[in-house]
Amino acid sequence: MARFSLGGCSQRAEPRGGRRGVGREMEVEYPRGIVHQRPRLLFLCQTLPYPPDGGVQIRTYNVLRLLAEAFEITGLCFYRWKGGVVQREVETSVAALSELADVEAFRIPQEHSRRRWVWDHLRSLLVGRAYTDFVYESPDFESRLRELLASTRFDIVHADSLDLARYFPLVDGTPVVCVHHNVESALLSRRAQAERTWWRRAYLEHQAGRLEDLVRHWGERVALNITVSEEDRQALEHLVPAGRFTVVPNGVDVDYFKPTPGRDEGIVFVGGSTWFPNRDALSYFSESILPILRQEGASAPVTWVGRASEAECRSYARRYGIRLTGYVEDIRPHVRDAACYVVPLRVGGGTRLKILDAWAMGKAVVSTSIGCEGLAARDGENILIRDTARGFAEAVRDVLRDRELREHLGSSGRATVERLYSWVVIAGPMIERYMELVSDHGRAEGASTIRSVVSRQGTS
């Protein structure tokens, strides 16, 4: 086990690439009975959300910052070893998060054992349970969770993913808020449809079904399900009619991401190739959209920002003339200098943080319908939405050639995030829902205690 608990650290560590938090203190109204002590929140997380340099990490980090305004937080987080992460980097991440919470980090066992990786897949098939249920099976994590529950009374539990559902029975009696970053079963089904190999397609469909089972089982048992879009809420409510749902949209730091002068040339996309939807988008753009753009006479440079292997960087530069940057600590210079921000996603779910960043920076965006799903996207107002390769290419061409169109789309996008997606706007309603659950739980416990006392008096 790798455990780094640095909750007492007093130094302030900002995220790589700048601050991404709320940016100001919030006034919080506490439930009656806990005016003099902030309620305690247990934060269970499938990832270590620092540095906030990916979609889930960005959202989770900012949600943690928001909740830290109102709660005393203890966090147990898994971290991934992939990408060459070393112990020193994990320690740095935990130290940075320690300003917000007492955080401990645990490795994912299967990443250190090929045998365990194979066994997890086999177990999923043999017992008919979701593969992710086995991925996060960790004796060290469970042991520490049991210790905390035995020593500390938590008022509420935040589970950042249903992937951690195997630990929900341990916190029985405490309200659990479960976050759904995507409708994962739908995401896997879409990926299966795009898969050409029959056995991979069958396996993905199997996993999609098992994830639906997991949602149906826990969706009505947790105190609250959080989705990132209204579309996701409706999809999950269809699976779990008795579940309690609310939408807490993805947000953006409108002070960190803001319009700044740049070269205003070329095309940019942000998203690492390690995630299948981004990899598929890169392939689709390169093979289907870019050739049409070139035929139309558009010779603008194309930059793809995000994690990519050296082999991928060389291959796309040689075959398509696309520059893959690999991992960068700050995406803003690349986005600032582009004239058109593209999101050619064909597979996905949730909402696209990449579009929120682009809107906040006042950039013109061209996207597929799936690419802007879940956002307040209005074709022709704050974005251009095209679902065919030719339509997409023509929209990009128009944006590259028409400065007035670029400025209109960019200013409208900026106005959209300021109105709907600033973390400051999102914070209040979210914390209110958590506080309501704490208050309801406190009243229920109080009523139970009174009934117990009355019962004992009646039998004395």
Contacts in CASP RR format, 6 or more apart in sequence:
PFRMAT RR
TARGET T0000
AUTHOR 0000-0000-0000
METHOD contacts of the structure
MODEL  1
MARFSLGGCSQRAEPRGGRRGVGREMEVEYPRGIVHQRPRLLFLCQTLPY
PPDGGVQIRTYNVLRLLAEAFEITGLCFYRWKGGVVQREVETSVAALSEL
ADVEAFRIPQEHSRRRWVWDHLRSLLVGRAYTDFVYESPDFESRLRELLA
STRFDIVHADSLDLARYFPLVDGTPVVCVHHNVESALLSRRAQAERTWWR
RAYLEHQAGRLEDLVRHWGERVALNITVSEEDRQALEHLVPAGRFTVVPN
GVDVDYFKPTPGRDEGIVFVGGSTWFPNRDALSYFSESILPILRQEGASA
PVTWVGRASEAECRSYARRYGIRLTGYVEDIRPHVRDAACYVVPLRVGGG
TRLKILDAWAMGKAVVSTSIGCEGLAARDGENILIRDTARGFAEAVRDVL
RDRELREHLGSSGRATVERLYSWVVIAGPMIERYMELVSDHGRAEGASTI
RSVVSRQGTS
1 106 0 8 1.000
1 107 0 8 1.000
1 138 0 8 1.000
1 140 0 8 1.000
2 79 0 8 1.000
2 87 0 8 1.000
2 90 0 8 1.000
2 105 0 8 1.000
2 106 0 8 1.000
2 107 0 8 1.000
3 104 0 8 1.000
3 105 0 8 1.000
3 106 0 8 1.000
3 140 0 8 1.000
3 144 0 8 1.000
4 90 0 8 1.000
4 91 0 8 1.000
4 94 0 8 1.000
4 95 0 8 1.000
4 103 0 8 1.000
4 104 0 8 1.000
4 105 0 8 1.000
5 94 0 8 1.000
5 102 0 8 1.000
5 103 0 8 1.000
5 104 0 8 1.000
6 91 0 8 1.000
6 94 0 8 1.000
6 95 0 8 1.000
6 98 0 8 1.000
6 103 0 8 1.000
7 98 0 8 1.000
7 101 0 8 1.000
7 102 0 8 1.000
7 103 0 8 1.000
8 98 0 8 1.000
8 102 0 8 1.000
9 95 0 8 1.000
9 98 0 8 1.000
9 99 0 8 1.000
11 95 0 8 1.000
11 99 0 8 1.000
12 99 0 8 1.000
13 92 0 8 1.000
13 95 0 8 1.000
13 96 0 8 1.000
13 99 0 8 1.000
14 96 0 8 1.000
15 50 0 8 1.000
15 51 0 8 1.000
15 52 0 8 1.000
15 53 0 8 1.000
15 61 0 8 1.000
15 96 0 8 1.000
16 51 0 8 1.000
16 53 0 8 1.000
16 329 0 8 1.000
16 330 0 8 1.000
17 51 0 8 1.000
17 329 0 8 1.000
17 330 0 8 1.000
17 332 0 8 1.000
18 256 0 8 1.000
18 330 0 8 1.000
19 253 0 8 1.000
19 255 0 8 1.000
19 256 0 8 1.000
20 52 0 8 1.000
20 58 0 8 1.000
20 61 0 8 1.000
20 62 0 8 1.000
20 253 0 8 1.000
20 256 0 8 1.000
21 61 0 8 1.000
21 62 0 8 1.000
21 65 0 8 1.000
21 253 0 8 1.000
21 256 0 8 1.000
21 423 0 8 1.000
22 62 0 8 1.000
22 65 0 8 1.000
22 66 0 8 1.000
22 69 0 8 1.000
22 423 0 8 1.000
22 424 0 8 1.000
22 427 0 8 1.000
23 253 0 8 1.000
23 255 0 8 1.000
23 423 0 8 1.000
23 424 0 8 1.000
24 424 0 8 1.000
25 69 0 8 1.000
26 66 0 8 1.000
26 69 0 8 1.000
26 70 0 8 1.000
26 427 0 8 1.000
26 428 0 8 1.000
26 431 0 8 1.000
28 69 0 8 1.000
28 70 0 8 1.000
28 431 0 8 1.000
28 435 0 8 1.000
29 435 0 8 1.000
30 38 0 8 1.000
30 39 0 8 1.000
30 70 0 8 1.000
30 435 0 8 1.000
31 39 0 8 1.000
31 435 0 8 1.000
31 438 0 8 1.000
31 439 0 8 1.000
31 442 0 8 1.000
32 439 0 8 1.000
34 155 0 8 1.000
34 438 0 8 1.000
38 70 0 8 1.000
38 71 0 8 1.000
38 72 0 8 1.000
39 70 0 8 1.000
39 71 0 8 1.000
39 72 0 8 1.000
39 155 0 8 1.000
39 156 0 8 1.000
39 435 0 8 1.000
39 438 0 8 1.000
40 71 0 8 1.000
40 72 0 8 1.000
40 73 0 8 1.000
40 74 0 8 1.000
40 152 0 8 1.000
40 153 0 8 1.000
40 154 0 8 1.000
40 155 0 8 1.000
40 156 0 8 1.000
41 67 0 8 1.000
41 71 0 8 1.000
41 72 0 8 1.000
41 73 0 8 1.000
41 74 0 8 1.000
41 154 0 8 1.000
41 155 0 8 1.000
41 156 0 8 1.000
41 157 0 8 1.000
41 158 0 8 1.000
41 434 0 8 1.000
42 73 0 8 1.000
42 74 0 8 1.000
42 75 0 8 1.000
42 76 0 8 1.000
42 148 0 8 1.000
42 154 0 8 1.000
42 156 0 8 1.000
42 157 0 8 1.000
42 158 0 8 1.000
42 171 0 8 1.000
42 174 0 8 1.000
43 64 0 8 1.000
43 67 0 8 1.000
43 73 0 8 1.000
43 74 0 8 1.000
43 75 0 8 1.000
43 76 0 8 1.000
43 77 0 8 1.000
43 101 0 8 1.000
43 158 0 8 1.000
43 160 0 8 1.000
44 75 0 8 1.000
44 76 0 8 1.000
44 77 0 8 1.000
44 145 0 8 1.000
44 157 0 8 1.000
44 158 0 8 1.000
44 159 0 8 1.000
44 160 0 8 1.000
44 164 0 8 1.000
44 167 0 8 1.000
45 60 0 8 1.000
45 75 0 8 1.000
45 76 0 8 1.000
45 77 0 8 1.000
45 78 0 8 1.000
45 160 0 8 1.000
45 161 0 8 1.000
45 164 0 8 1.000
46 77 0 8 1.000
46 78 0 8 1.000
46 136 0 8 1.000
46 160 0 8 1.000
46 161 0 8 1.000
46 163 0 8 1.000
46 164 0 8 1.000
47 56 0 8 1.000
47 57 0 8 1.000
47 60 0 8 1.000
47 77 0 8 1.000
47 78 0 8 1.000
47 79 0 8 1.000
47 80 0 8 1.000
47 160 0 8 1.000
48 57 0 8 1.000
48 77 0 8 1.000
48 78 0 8 1.000
48 79 0 8 1.000
48 80 0 8 1.000
48 90 0 8 1.000
48 93 0 8 1.000
48 94 0 8 1.000
48 97 0 8 1.000
48 105 0 8 1.000
49 56 0 8 1.000
49 57 0 8 1.000
49 60 0 8 1.000
49 61 0 8 1.000
49 64 0 8 1.000
49 77 0 8 1.000
49 97 0 8 1.000
50 57 0 8 1.000
50 61 0 8 1.000
50 93 0 8 1.000
50 94 0 8 1.000
50 96 0 8 1.000
50 97 0 8 1.000
51 57 0 8 1.000
51 93 0 8 1.000
51 96 0 8 1.000
51 329 0 8 1.000
52 58 0 8 1.000
52 60 0 8 1.000
52 61 0 8 1.000
52 62 0 8 1.000
53 327 0 8 1.000
53 329 0 8 1.000
54 353 0 8 1.000
55 353 0 8 1.000
55 354 0 8 1.000
56 181 0 8 1.000
58 250 0 8 1.000
58 353 0 8 1.000
59 181 0 8 1.000
59 228 0 8 1.000
59 250 0 8 1.000
59 251 0 8 1.000
59 353 0 8 1.000
60 160 0 8 1.000
62 251 0 8 1.000
62 253 0 8 1.000
62 423 0 8 1.000
63 158 0 8 1.000
63 160 0 8 1.000
63 179 0 8 1.000
63 248 0 8 1.000
63 430 0 8 1.000
64 73 0 8 1.000
64 97 0 8 1.000
64 100 0 8 1.000
64 101 0 8 1.000
65 100 0 8 1.000
65 423 0 8 1.000
66 423 0 8 1.000
66 426 0 8 1.000
66 427 0 8 1.000
66 428 0 8 1.000
66 430 0 8 1.000
66 431 0 8 1.000
67 73 0 8 1.000
67 158 0 8 1.000
67 431 0 8 1.000
67 434 0 8 1.000
68 100 0 8 1.000
68 101 0 8 1.000
69 427 0 8 1.000
69 431 0 8 1.000
70 431 0 8 1.000
70 434 0 8 1.000
70 435 0 8 1.000
71 155 0 8 1.000
71 156 0 8 1.000
71 434 0 8 1.000
73 100 0 8 1.000
73 101 0 8 1.000
73 102 0 8 1.000
74 101 0 8 1.000
74 102 0 8 1.000
74 103 0 8 1.000
74 148 0 8 1.000
74 152 0 8 1.000
74 154 0 8 1.000
75 101 0 8 1.000
75 102 0 8 1.000
75 103 0 8 1.000
75 104 0 8 1.000
76 103 0 8 1.000
76 104 0 8 1.000
76 106 0 8 1.000
76 141 0 8 1.000
76 144 0 8 1.000
76 145 0 8 1.000
76 148 0 8 1.000
77 103 0 8 1.000
77 104 0 8 1.000
77 105 0 8 1.000
77 106 0 8 1.000
78 105 0 8 1.000
78 106 0 8 1.000
78 107 0 8 1.000
78 108 0 8 1.000
78 136 0 8 1.000
78 138 0 8 1.000
78 141 0 8 1.000
79 85 0 8 1.000
79 90 0 8 1.000
79 93 0 8 1.000
79 105 0 8 1.000
79 106 0 8 1.000
79 107 0 8 1.000
79 108 0 8 1.000
80 108 0 8 1.000
80 111 0 8 1.000
81 107 0 8 1.000
81 108 0 8 1.000
81 111 0 8 1.000
81 112 0 8 1.000
82 111 0 8 1.000
82 274 0 8 1.000
83 307 0 8 1.000
90 105 0 8 1.000
93 105 0 8 1.000
94 103 0 8 1.000
94 104 0 8 1.000
94 105 0 8 1.000
97 103 0 8 1.000
104 144 0 8 1.000
106 138 0 8 1.000
106 140 0 8 1.000
106 141 0 8 1.000
106 144 0 8 1.000
107 138 0 8 1.000
108 135 0 8 1.000
108 136 0 8 1.000
108 138 0 8 1.000
109 116 0 8 1.000
109 137 0 8 1.000
109 138 0 8 1.000
110 116 0 8 1.000
110 117 0 8 1.000
110 120 0 8 1.000
110 134 0 8 1.000
110 135 0 8 1.000
111 117 0 8 1.000
119 134 0 8 1.000
120 131 0 8 1.000
120 134 0 8 1.000
120 135 0 8 1.000
120 137 0 8 1.000
121 131 0 8 1.000
123 129 0 8 1.000
123 134 0 8 1.000
124 130 0 8 1.000
124 131 0 8 1.000
124 133 0 8 1.000
124 134 0 8 1.000
124 207 0 8 1.000
124 210 0 8 1.000
125 206 0 8 1.000
128 210 0 8 1.000
129 210 0 8 1.000
129 213 0 8 1.000
129 214 0 8 1.000
130 207 0 8 1.000
130 210 0 8 1.000
130 211 0 8 1.000
130 213 0 8 1.000
130 214 0 8 1.000
131 207 0 8 1.000
131 210 0 8 1.000
132 163 0 8 1.000
132 211 0 8 1.000
133 163 0 8 1.000
133 165 0 8 1.000
133 166 0 8 1.000
133 214 0 8 1.000
135 163 0 8 1.000
136 163 0 8 1.000
136 164 0 8 1.000
136 166 0 8 1.000
137 166 0 8 1.000
141 167 0 8 1.000
142 167 0 8 1.000
142 170 0 8 1.000
145 167 0 8 1.000
145 170 0 8 1.000
146 170 0 8 1.000
148 154 0 8 1.000
149 170 0 8 1.000
149 171 0 8 1.000
154 171 0 8 1.000
154 174 0 8 1.000
155 174 0 8 1.000
155 175 0 8 1.000
155 438 0 8 1.000
155 441 0 8 1.000
155 442 0 8 1.000
156 174 0 8 1.000
156 175 0 8 1.000
156 176 0 8 1.000
156 177 0 8 1.000
156 223 0 8 1.000
156 434 0 8 1.000
156 437 0 8 1.000
156 438 0 8 1.000
156 441 0 8 1.000
157 171 0 8 1.000
157 174 0 8 1.000
157 175 0 8 1.000
157 176 0 8 1.000
157 177 0 8 1.000
158 177 0 8 1.000
158 179 0 8 1.000
158 434 0 8 1.000
159 165 0 8 1.000
159 167 0 8 1.000
159 168 0 8 1.000
159 176 0 8 1.000
159 177 0 8 1.000
159 178 0 8 1.000
159 179 0 8 1.000
159 222 0 8 1.000
160 179 0 8 1.000
161 178 0 8 1.000
161 179 0 8 1.000
161 180 0 8 1.000
161 181 0 8 1.000
162 178 0 8 1.000
162 180 0 8 1.000
162 184 0 8 1.000
162 211 0 8 1.000
162 214 0 8 1.000
162 215 0 8 1.000
162 218 0 8 1.000
165 178 0 8 1.000
165 214 0 8 1.000
165 217 0 8 1.000
165 218 0 8 1.000
168 176 0 8 1.000
168 218 0 8 1.000
168 221 0 8 1.000
168 222 0 8 1.000
174 441 0 8 1.000
175 222 0 8 1.000
175 223 0 8 1.000
175 224 0 8 1.000
175 437 0 8 1.000
175 438 0 8 1.000
175 440 0 8 1.000
175 441 0 8 1.000
176 222 0 8 1.000
176 223 0 8 1.000
176 224 0 8 1.000
177 222 0 8 1.000
177 223 0 8 1.000
177 224 0 8 1.000
177 225 0 8 1.000
177 226 0 8 1.000
177 434 0 8 1.000
177 437 0 8 1.000
178 218 0 8 1.000
178 219 0 8 1.000
178 222 0 8 1.000
178 224 0 8 1.000
178 225 0 8 1.000
178 226 0 8 1.000
179 226 0 8 1.000
180 215 0 8 1.000
180 225 0 8 1.000
180 226 0 8 1.000
180 227 0 8 1.000
180 228 0 8 1.000
180 232 0 8 1.000
180 236 0 8 1.000
181 228 0 8 1.000
181 350 0 8 1.000
182 228 0 8 1.000
182 232 0 8 1.000
182 348 0 8 1.000
182 349 0 8 1.000
182 350 0 8 1.000
183 227 0 8 1.000
183 232 0 8 1.000
183 235 0 8 1.000
183 236 0 8 1.000
183 349 0 8 1.000
183 350 0 8 1.000
184 211 0 8 1.000
185 208 0 8 1.000
185 209 0 8 1.000
185 211 0 8 1.000
185 212 0 8 1.000
185 215 0 8 1.000
185 239 0 8 1.000
186 208 0 8 1.000
186 235 0 8 1.000
186 349 0 8 1.000
187 277 0 8 1.000
187 347 0 8 1.000
187 348 0 8 1.000
187 349 0 8 1.000
188 204 0 8 1.000
188 205 0 8 1.000
188 207 0 8 1.000
188 208 0 8 1.000
188 211 0 8 1.000
189 204 0 8 1.000
189 205 0 8 1.000
189 208 0 8 1.000
190 346 0 8 1.000
190 347 0 8 1.000
190 348 0 8 1.000
191 204 0 8 1.000
191 276 0 8 1.000
191 277 0 8 1.000
191 347 0 8 1.000
192 200 0 8 1.000
192 201 0 8 1.000
192 202 0 8 1.000
192 204 0 8 1.000
192 205 0 8 1.000
192 208 0 8 1.000
193 201 0 8 1.000
194 280 0 8 1.000
194 346 0 8 1.000
194 347 0 8 1.000
195 201 0 8 1.000
195 204 0 8 1.000
212 239 0 8 1.000
215 236 0 8 1.000
215 239 0 8 1.000
215 240 0 8 1.000
216 239 0 8 1.000
216 240 0 8 1.000
219 225 0 8 1.000
219 236 0 8 1.000
219 240 0 8 1.000
219 243 0 8 1.000
220 240 0 8 1.000
220 242 0 8 1.000
220 243 0 8 1.000
222 244 0 8 1.000
223 244 0 8 1.000
223 437 0 8 1.000
223 441 0 8 1.000
224 244 0 8 1.000
224 245 0 8 1.000
224 246 0 8 1.000
224 433 0 8 1.000
224 437 0 8 1.000
225 236 0 8 1.000
225 240 0 8 1.000
225 243 0 8 1.000
225 244 0 8 1.000
225 245 0 8 1.000
225 246 0 8 1.000
226 245 0 8 1.000
226 246 0 8 1.000
226 247 0 8 1.000
226 248 0 8 1.000
227 233 0 8 1.000
227 236 0 8 1.000
227 245 0 8 1.000
227 246 0 8 1.000
227 247 0 8 1.000
227 248 0 8 1.000
227 350 0 8 1.000
228 247 0 8 1.000
228 248 0 8 1.000
228 249 0 8 1.000
228 250 0 8 1.000
228 350 0 8 1.000
228 351 0 8 1.000
228 374 0 8 1.000
229 247 0 8 1.000
229 249 0 8 1.000
229 350 0 8 1.000
229 351 0 8 1.000
229 373 0 8 1.000
229 374 0 8 1.000
229 375 0 8 1.000
230 247 0 8 1.000
230 374 0 8 1.000
231 350 0 8 1.000
231 373 0 8 1.000
231 374 0 8 1.000
232 247 0 8 1.000
232 349 0 8 1.000
232 350 0 8 1.000
232 374 0 8 1.000
233 245 0 8 1.000
233 246 0 8 1.000
233 247 0 8 1.000
236 245 0 8 1.000
237 243 0 8 1.000
237 245 0 8 1.000
246 433 0 8 1.000
248 426 0 8 1.000
248 429 0 8 1.000
248 430 0 8 1.000
248 433 0 8 1.000
249 351 0 8 1.000
249 420 0 8 1.000
249 421 0 8 1.000
249 426 0 8 1.000
250 350 0 8 1.000
250 351 0 8 1.000
250 352 0 8 1.000
250 353 0 8 1.000
250 356 0 8 1.000
250 421 0 8 1.000
251 353 0 8 1.000
251 356 0 8 1.000
251 417 0 8 1.000
251 421 0 8 1.000
251 422 0 8 1.000
251 423 0 8 1.000
251 426 0 8 1.000
252 353 0 8 1.000
252 356 0 8 1.000
252 357 0 8 1.000
252 359 0 8 1.000
252 360 0 8 1.000
252 417 0 8 1.000
252 421 0 8 1.000
252 422 0 8 1.000
252 423 0 8 1.000
253 360 0 8 1.000
253 422 0 8 1.000
253 423 0 8 1.000
254 360 0 8 1.000
254 417 0 8 1.000
254 418 0 8 1.000
254 422 0 8 1.000
257 332 0 8 1.000
257 356 0 8 1.000
257 357 0 8 1.000
257 360 0 8 1.000
257 361 0 8 1.000
258 360 0 8 1.000
258 361 0 8 1.000
259 361 0 8 1.000
259 362 0 8 1.000
259 410 0 8 1.000
259 414 0 8 1.000
260 332 0 8 1.000
260 336 0 8 1.000
260 361 0 8 1.000
261 336 0 8 1.000
262 336 0 8 1.000
262 337 0 8 1.000
263 337 0 8 1.000
264 337 0 8 1.000
264 338 0 8 1.000
264 339 0 8 1.000
264 403 0 8 1.000
264 406 0 8 1.000
265 300 0 8 1.000
265 301 0 8 1.000
265 337 0 8 1.000
265 338 0 8 1.000
265 339 0 8 1.000
266 300 0 8 1.000
266 301 0 8 1.000
266 302 0 8 1.000
266 303 0 8 1.000
266 337 0 8 1.000
266 338 0 8 1.000
266 339 0 8 1.000
266 340 0 8 1.000
266 400 0 8 1.000
267 300 0 8 1.000
267 301 0 8 1.000
267 302 0 8 1.000
267 303 0 8 1.000
267 338 0 8 1.000
267 339 0 8 1.000
267 340 0 8 1.000
267 341 0 8 1.000
267 342 0 8 1.000
267 396 0 8 1.000
267 400 0 8 1.000
268 302 0 8 1.000
268 303 0 8 1.000
268 304 0 8 1.000
268 305 0 8 1.000
268 334 0 8 1.000
268 335 0 8 1.000
268 337 0 8 1.000
268 338 0 8 1.000
268 340 0 8 1.000
268 341 0 8 1.000
268 342 0 8 1.000
269 281 0 8 1.000
269 282 0 8 1.000
269 285 0 8 1.000
269 302 0 8 1.000
269 303 0 8 1.000
269 304 0 8 1.000
269 305 0 8 1.000
269 341 0 8 1.000
269 342 0 8 1.000
269 343 0 8 1.000
269 344 0 8 1.000
269 354 0 8 1.000
270 305 0 8 1.000
270 306 0 8 1.000
270 331 0 8 1.000
270 334 0 8 1.000
270 335 0 8 1.000
270 341 0 8 1.000
270 354 0 8 1.000
270 357 0 8 1.000
270 358 0 8 1.000
271 278 0 8 1.000
271 304 0 8 1.000
271 305 0 8 1.000
271 306 0 8 1.000
271 307 0 8 1.000
271 354 0 8 1.000
272 278 0 8 1.000
272 279 0 8 1.000
272 304 0 8 1.000
272 305 0 8 1.000
272 306 0 8 1.000
272 307 0 8 1.000
272 308 0 8 1.000
272 326 0 8 1.000
273 279 0 8 1.000
273 282 0 8 1.000
273 304 0 8 1.000
273 306 0 8 1.000
273 307 0 8 1.000
273 308 0 8 1.000
273 309 0 8 1.000
273 312 0 8 1.000
273 324 0 8 1.000
274 307 0 8 1.000
276 347 0 8 1.000
277 345 0 8 1.000
277 346 0 8 1.000
277 347 0 8 1.000
277 348 0 8 1.000
278 345 0 8 1.000
280 345 0 8 1.000
280 346 0 8 1.000
280 347 0 8 1.000
281 343 0 8 1.000
281 344 0 8 1.000
281 345 0 8 1.000
281 346 0 8 1.000
282 304 0 8 1.000
282 316 0 8 1.000
282 322 0 8 1.000
284 344 0 8 1.000
284 346 0 8 1.000
284 389 0 8 1.000
285 302 0 8 1.000
285 342 0 8 1.000
285 344 0 8 1.000
286 316 0 8 1.000
286 319 0 8 1.000
286 320 0 8 1.000
286 322 0 8 1.000
288 389 0 8 1.000
289 344 0 8 1.000
289 389 0 8 1.000
289 392 0 8 1.000
289 393 0 8 1.000
289 396 0 8 1.000
290 302 0 8 1.000
290 320 0 8 1.000
290 322 0 8 1.000
290 393 0 8 1.000
292 389 0 8 1.000
292 390 0 8 1.000
292 393 0 8 1.000
292 394 0 8 1.000
293 300 0 8 1.000
293 393 0 8 1.000
293 396 0 8 1.000
293 397 0 8 1.000
296 393 0 8 1.000
296 394 0 8 1.000
296 397 0 8 1.000
298 396 0 8 1.000
298 397 0 8 1.000
298 400 0 8 1.000
300 339 0 8 1.000
300 340 0 8 1.000
300 400 0 8 1.000
301 323 0 8 1.000
302 320 0 8 1.000
302 321 0 8 1.000
302 322 0 8 1.000
302 323 0 8 1.000
303 322 0 8 1.000
303 323 0 8 1.000
303 325 0 8 1.000
303 334 0 8 1.000
303 338 0 8 1.000
304 316 0 8 1.000
304 322 0 8 1.000
304 323 0 8 1.000
304 324 0 8 1.000
304 325 0 8 1.000
305 325 0 8 1.000
305 326 0 8 1.000
305 328 0 8 1.000
305 331 0 8 1.000
305 334 0 8 1.000
305 335 0 8 1.000
306 324 0 8 1.000
306 325 0 8 1.000
306 326 0 8 1.000
306 327 0 8 1.000
306 328 0 8 1.000
306 331 0 8 1.000
307 326 0 8 1.000
307 327 0 8 1.000
308 324 0 8 1.000
308 325 0 8 1.000
308 326 0 8 1.000
312 324 0 8 1.000
313 323 0 8 1.000
313 324 0 8 1.000
313 326 0 8 1.000
316 322 0 8 1.000
316 323 0 8 1.000
316 324 0 8 1.000
317 323 0 8 1.000
317 324 0 8 1.000
325 334 0 8 1.000
328 334 0 8 1.000
331 357 0 8 1.000
332 361 0 8 1.000
335 341 0 8 1.000
335 357 0 8 1.000
335 358 0 8 1.000
335 361 0 8 1.000
335 363 0 8 1.000
336 361 0 8 1.000
338 363 0 8 1.000
339 364 0 8 1.000
339 399 0 8 1.000
339 400 0 8 1.000
339 406 0 8 1.000
340 363 0 8 1.000
340 364 0 8 1.000
340 365 0 8 1.000
340 366 0 8 1.000
340 396 0 8 1.000
340 399 0 8 1.000
340 400 0 8 1.000
340 406 0 8 1.000
341 355 0 8 1.000
341 358 0 8 1.000
341 363 0 8 1.000
341 364 0 8 1.000
341 365 0 8 1.000
341 366 0 8 1.000
342 365 0 8 1.000
342 366 0 8 1.000
342 367 0 8 1.000
342 392 0 8 1.000
342 396 0 8 1.000
343 352 0 8 1.000
343 354 0 8 1.000
343 355 0 8 1.000
343 365 0 8 1.000
343 366 0 8 1.000
343 367 0 8 1.000
343 368 0 8 1.000
343 371 0 8 1.000
343 372 0 8 1.000
344 367 0 8 1.000
344 368 0 8 1.000
344 371 0 8 1.000
344 392 0 8 1.000
345 352 0 8 1.000
345 367 0 8 1.000
345 368 0 8 1.000
345 370 0 8 1.000
345 371 0 8 1.000
346 368 0 8 1.000
346 370 0 8 1.000
347 370 0 8 1.000
348 370 0 8 1.000
348 371 0 8 1.000
348 373 0 8 1.000
349 370 0 8 1.000
349 373 0 8 1.000
350 373 0 8 1.000
350 374 0 8 1.000
351 373 0 8 1.000
351 374 0 8 1.000
351 375 0 8 1.000
352 367 0 8 1.000
352 371 0 8 1.000
352 372 0 8 1.000
352 373 0 8 1.000
352 375 0 8 1.000
355 365 0 8 1.000
355 367 0 8 1.000
355 371 0 8 1.000
355 372 0 8 1.000
355 375 0 8 1.000
355 377 0 8 1.000
355 383 0 8 1.000
356 375 0 8 1.000
356 417 0 8 1.000
356 421 0 8 1.000
358 365 0 8 1.000
359 365 0 8 1.000
359 382 0 8 1.000
359 410 0 8 1.000
359 413 0 8 1.000
359 414 0 8 1.000
359 416 0 8 1.000
359 417 0 8 1.000
359 421 0 8 1.000
360 414 0 8 1.000
360 417 0 8 1.000
360 421 0 8 1.000
361 414 0 8 1.000
362 410 0 8 1.000
362 411 0 8 1.000
362 413 0 8 1.000
362 414 0 8 1.000
363 410 0 8 1.000
364 384 0 8 1.000
364 399 0 8 1.000
364 405 0 8 1.000
364 406 0 8 1.000
364 407 0 8 1.000
364 409 0 8 1.000
364 410 0 8 1.000
365 372 0 8 1.000
365 382 0 8 1.000
365 383 0 8 1.000
365 384 0 8 1.000
365 409 0 8 1.000
365 410 0 8 1.000
365 413 0 8 1.000
366 383 0 8 1.000
366 384 0 8 1.000
366 385 0 8 1.000
366 386 0 8 1.000
366 392 0 8 1.000
366 395 0 8 1.000
366 396 0 8 1.000
366 399 0 8 1.000
367 377 0 8 1.000
367 383 0 8 1.000
367 384 0 8 1.000
367 385 0 8 1.000
367 386 0 8 1.000
368 385 0 8 1.000
368 386 0 8 1.000
368 387 0 8 1.000
368 392 0 8 1.000
369 385 0 8 1.000
369 387 0 8 1.000
372 383 0 8 1.000
372 385 0 8 1.000
376 382 0 8 1.000
376 416 0 8 1.000
376 420 0 8 1.000
377 383 0 8 1.000
377 385 0 8 1.000
378 412 0 8 1.000
379 385 0 8 1.000
380 409 0 8 1.000
381 409 0 8 1.000
381 412 0 8 1.000
382 409 0 8 1.000
382 410 0 8 1.000
382 412 0 8 1.000
382 413 0 8 1.000
382 415 0 8 1.000
382 416 0 8 1.000
383 409 0 8 1.000
383 413 0 8 1.000
384 395 0 8 1.000
384 398 0 8 1.000
384 399 0 8 1.000
384 409 0 8 1.000
386 392 0 8 1.000
386 394 0 8 1.000
386 395 0 8 1.000
398 405 0 8 1.000
399 405 0 8 1.000
399 406 0 8 1.000
399 409 0 8 1.000
419 425 0 8 1.000
END
